[in-house]
Amino acid sequence: MLLIRIWKVVLSVFSMVILCSSVNAQGLKGVEMLTEAYPPYNFNEGGTLKGIAVDLLIAASHKMEAPIKRDEIKLQPWARAYRKTLEGPNVGLFATTRTDEREDKFKWVGPIAKTRIVVLAKKASGISISSAGDLKSYSVGVIRDDIGEQLIKGLGVPESNIQQASNADSLAKKLDAGRIQLWAYEENVARWFIKTNGFDNEEFSVVHVLKEAELYYAFSKDVDNAVIESLQKGLNQVKAAPGKIGKTLYDDILSDYL
């Protein structure tokens, strides 16, 4: 009987090893990876998907020994990709700000980088925000289902004062033209879109900081834990691996965009 029990334990361990090896070999191949135009973290340039979060994901997948290709990542509007990841099955979304409100809705791998969600105004408007309550007096542009919208709503800004959009280009243009008074968005990304639309970033200022947090890869709750753990391990290895320019490979990726 003892030998039979030992043999069952051996078989169980062997099966787990085979299963983990299979998951690691497949890596992210069974997961639909989605992203949006959110430079410098993820964006399309000349038909090629690039950015800090894209390059980091590819490097981490190589450490998993199951590399993902750029053309296997799909670029979609944020609201559509966010809802698809909530519903699953087997969907990953980035770059996603990790918050208490979102914590239990996804599985997480990261962090990718620090992030600062701010409210921008045109300097010529003379708008000054002394407290969060002041935001209720102005029209605020947001991306639908973005962290900026969630934070603005959480502060009690009336729905009638919130203007939703599906892309950041339109909000940069509206803010410059005065069709919205404020824009709630990630600071680096907002300034990227201001610049690429031909506006001068010196004409816009941060009038309120909504949240300082970190960006992560978010996955639908059904994604196998072994995949999550393997990708996290790969990401950690990228952050520890020696770089060619900076101290680490992670620093090299950051230096390409910041």
C-alpha positions in Angstrom: 0.0 0.0 0.0 2.8 2.4 0.8 4.4 1.8 -2.6 1.1 2.5 -4.3 0.7 5.8 -2.4 4.2 6.8 -3.3 3.6 6.0 -6.9 0.4 8.1 -6.9 2.3 11.1 -5.5 5.0 10.7 -8.1 2.4 10.5 -10.9 0.6 13.6 -9.5 3.9 15.6 -9.3 4.8 14.5 -12.8 1.4 15.5 -14.2 1.8 19.0 -12.6 5.3 19.4 -14.2 3.9 18.4 -17.6 1.0 20.8 -17.2 3.2 23.7 -16.2 5.6 22.9 -19.0 2.7 23.0 -21.4 1.5 26.3 -20.1 4.9 27.8 -20.3 5.5 26.5 -23.8 2.2 28.1 -24.9 2.8 31.3 -22.9 0.5 34.0 -24.1 -0.5 32.3 -27.3 -3.8 31.3 -25.9 -4.5 34.8 -24.6 -5.9 37.6 -26.8 -3.7 40.6 -26.0 -5.4 44.0 -26.5 -4.1 47.6 -26.2 -5.0 51.1 -27.2 -3.2 54.2 -28.6 -1.7 55.4 -25.3 1.8 56.7 -26.1 4.6 56.4 -25.0 3.3 53.2 -23.5 1.6 51.6 -26.5 0.9 53.1 -30.0 1.0 52.4 -33.7 3.7 54.2 -35.7 4.0 53.5 -39.5 2.0 50.3 -39.1 4.2 49.0 -36.3 3.0 48.6 -32.7 5.5 50.0 -30.2 5.9 51.7 -26.9 7.2 51.0 -23.4 4.5 48.5 -22.5 4.7 46.7 -25.9 8.5 46.3 -25.8 8.4 45.2 -22.2 5.7 42.6 -22.9 7.7 41.1 -25.8 10.9 41.0 -23.8 9.1 39.3 -20.8 7.5 36.8 -23.2 11.0 35.9 -24.5 12.0 35.2 -20.9 9.0 32.9 -20.7 10.6 31.1 -23.7 7.3 31.6 -25.5 7.8 34.9 -27.4 4.8 36.9 -28.6 5.0 38.9 -31.8 3.9 42.5 -32.3 1.4 41.6 -34.9 -0.3 39.3 -32.4 -1.3 42.3 -30.2 -4.5 44.0 -31.3 -5.0 47.8 -31.1 -8.6 48.7 -30.2 -10.5 51.7 -28.6 -10.1 51.6 -24.9 -13.7 51.2 -23.9 -14.2 48.2 -26.2 -11.0 46.5 -25.1 -11.7 47.2 -21.4 -15.2 45.6 -21.6 -13.9 42.6 -23.6 -11.3 42.0 -20.9 -13.9 42.2 -18.2 -16.0 39.6 -19.9 -13.2 37.2 -21.2 -12.5 34.5 -22.0 -8.6 34.6 -22.1 -8.1 38.3 -22.7 -5.2 40.6 -21.6 -5.3 44.4 -21.7 -2.6 47.1 -21.3 -1.5 49.5 -20.1 -4.0 49.5 -17.3 -3.9 51.7 -14.1 -4.3 49.4 -11.1 -6.8 50.8 -8.6 -8.8 49.6 -5.7 -12.0 49.8 -7.8 -10.5 47.6 -10.5 -8.5 45.2 -8.2 -10.9 42.3 -8.0 -12.0 42.6 -11.7 -8.8 41.4 -13.2 -5.6 39.3 -12.7 -2.5 41.5 -12.7 1.1 41.4 -13.9 3.5 44.3 -13.4 4.1 47.1 -12.7 5.0 48.5 -16.1 5.7 52.0 -14.9 4.6 54.7 -12.6 1.7 56.9 -13.8 0.1 60.2 -12.8 -3.5 61.0 -13.7 -4.0 64.7 -13.9 -6.4 67.4 -14.9 -5.0 69.7 -17.6 -6.3 73.2 -18.6 -5.2 75.7 -21.1 -3.1 78.4 -19.3 -5.0 81.2 -21.1 -8.2 80.1 -19.4 -6.9 81.2 -16.0 -8.6 78.2 -14.4 -7.3 77.4 -10.9 -8.3 74.4 -8.9 -7.9 74.8 -5.1 -9.7 71.6 -4.1 -11.3 68.6 -5.9 -14.7 70.2 -5.3 -13.8 73.0 -7.7 -13.8 70.5 -10.6 -17.6 70.4 -10.5 -17.8 73.9 -11.9 -16.2 73.0 -15.3 -16.7 70.9 -18.4 -14.3 67.9 -18.3 -13.2 65.8 -21.2 -12.5 62.1 -20.6 -12.0 58.8 -22.5 -14.9 56.5 -21.9 -14.1 53.8 -19.2 -10.6 55.4 -18.7 -9.3 55.8 -15.2 -9.6 59.6 -15.6 -13.4 59.2 -16.1 -13.7 56.9 -13.1 -11.8 59.3 -10.9 -13.7 62.4 -12.0 -17.1 60.6 -11.5 -15.9 59.5 -8.1 -15.3 63.1 -7.1 -19.0 63.9 -7.9 -18.5 65.9 -11.1 -22.0 66.0 -12.6 -22.7 63.8 -15.7 -23.8 66.9 -17.6 -20.3 68.4 -17.2 -18.5 65.3 -18.4 -17.8 64.9 -22.1 -16.9 61.4 -23.2 -14.7 60.6 -26.2 -13.3 57.4 -27.7 -9.9 58.8 -28.5 -7.4 61.3 -27.1 -6.8 63.2 -30.3 -10.3 64.7 -30.2 -9.9 65.7 -26.5 -6.6 67.5 -27.2 -8.3 69.4 -30.0 -11.3 70.3 -27.9 -9.2 71.5 -25.0 -7.1 73.7 -27.3 -10.3 75.1 -29.0 -12.0 75.7 -25.6 -14.8 73.2 -26.3 -13.9 71.6 -23.0 -12.3 73.5 -20.1 -10.5 70.6 -18.5 -9.0 67.2 -19.6 -8.6 64.3 -17.1 -6.0 61.9 -18.4 -2.5 60.4 -17.8 0.0 63.2 -17.9 2.7 61.8 -20.2 0.1 60.5 -22.7 -1.9 63.7 -22.7 1.2 65.8 -23.5 2.1 63.3 -26.2 -1.2 63.9 -28.0 -1.0 67.7 -27.4 2.4 67.6 -29.2 1.4 65.3 -32.0 -1.6 67.5 -32.8 0.7 70.5 -33.3 0.0 72.3 -30.1 2.5 73.8 -27.7 2.7 72.0 -24.4 3.8 75.2 -22.7 0.3 76.5 -23.2 -1.2 73.8 -21.0 -0.7 73.2 -17.3 -1.6 70.6 -14.7 -4.2 72.2 -12.4 -5.0 69.2 -10.3 -3.5 65.7 -9.6 -6.2 63.0 -9.4 -4.0 60.0 -8.7 -0.5 58.7 -8.6 -0.4 55.0 -9.3 1.2 52.3 -11.5 0.4 50.8 -14.9 -0.1 47.0 -15.2 -1.1 44.3 -17.6 -4.6 43.3 -16.7 -6.1 39.9 -17.6 -9.6 38.5 -17.5 -10.2 36.4 -14.4 -10.3 33.1 -16.3 -6.7 33.3 -17.5 -4.7 30.4 -16.0 -2.7 31.4 -12.9 0.3 29.6 -14.3 0.4 32.0 -17.3 0.1 35.0 -14.9 2.9 33.7 -12.7 5.1 32.9 -15.7 4.7 36.3 -17.2 5.4 38.0 -13.9 8.6 36.0 -13.6 9.6 37.0 -17.1 8.9 40.6 -16.3 10.9 40.5 -13.1 13.8 39.0 -15.1 13.7 41.8 -17.7 13.9 44.3 -14.8 17.0 42.5 -13.4 18.8 41.6 -16.6 21.9 43.8 -17.4 21.2 46.5 -20.0 23.3 47.7 -22.9 22.7 51.4 -22.3 21.2 51.6 -18.8 21.7 49.5 -15.7 19.0 47.0 -16.7 17.2 45.8 -19.9 14.1 47.6 -18.4 16.0 50.9 -18.3 17.0 50.4 -21.9 13.3 50.1 -22.9 12.4 53.2 -21.0 15.2 55.2 -22.6 13.8 54.5 -26.0 10.7 56.5 -25.3 11.3 58.9 -22.3 
